Amino acid sequence: MKTKLEQIEPYKSLALSESAASPDEVTMTVPLAGNRNDKGTVFGGSIYSAMVLAAWRLCEERSAAQGWRGDVFVKDSSISYLRPAWSDMHVRARLDAPPAATRRGNIAFDASVEAVDANGKVCARMQASFRLLDEKRNDA
């Protein structure tokens, strides 16, 4: 049986791999091969997708650890591309603060994600917000 992460098609099509996952941090690898743009660097869309997936996975991990049920959805995100990546990359997601209940009864997560190249240089940073919605609800 596939995990939720393995059911997300970009995870497979971008050949991402999860290096580590815990309720406090998730790390994924983004290979240059298969994600190369016309300049020979990692495509920005691949970096963005990997960063969102790492943060989403972190929210899933924290929800499971807390015993919360529901579905995690991305609410919004902001990314800054700092330099091109000419190598495989690692993305690392961490929560900025403990998750909190919203006025609608959902759980709010705020995460920070960094994408680092093989030389340890930060190539991109992301701030993202997610919501855990009760399985029976569709409103955000």
PyMOL commands that set and color helices and strands:
alter all, ss='L'
color gray80, all
select helices_A, chain A and resi 4-7+9-13+44-66
alter helices_A, ss='H'
color red, helices_A
select strands_A, chain A and resi 17-21+25-30+71-81+89-95+100-101+107-117+122-133
alter strands_A, ss='S'
color yellow, strands_A
deselect
rebuild
show_as cartoon
